[in-house]
Amino acid sequence: MRQQIERLSPHQNAKVFAIVMAVGSLFFMVPFMLFAIASAPPQARPPVFFLIGMPFMYLVMSYLSVIIGCWLYNVLYRYIGGIEFEARGVDA
C-alpha cells in the first residue's frame, strides 16, 4: 500500500531530534574535551563550560532547524506532494 506523509508535527519531531542530538553530542564532546584539556598547554586549554555549552547549543540549533524544516515541508506539501512510502502488514 503506497502512502504519503501529509503533515509533520514540528514540535514533536523537533523535540525528539534535539534531545537525540544533545545526548549524541556528549559521545563526541566528552572525549574530545578531555583530550584537549590534557594535551593543550594551560594558556590554550578550551574553557570547561564548552563541555556543557556545546550539547546545549546542539539542542537549541537542532530544535530550530527541525521546526523550520517541518514548517517548510508542511507548506510545500500542497504544491509538490509528500514523501511516499510503501507499507505492508505483518502477520502475527
Buried (B, 14 or more C-beta within 10 A) or exposed (E): EEEEEEEBEBEEBBBEBBBEBBEEBBEEBEEBBEEBBEEEEEEEEEEEEBBEEBBEBBBEEBBEBBBEBBEEBBEEBEEEEBEEEEEEEEEE
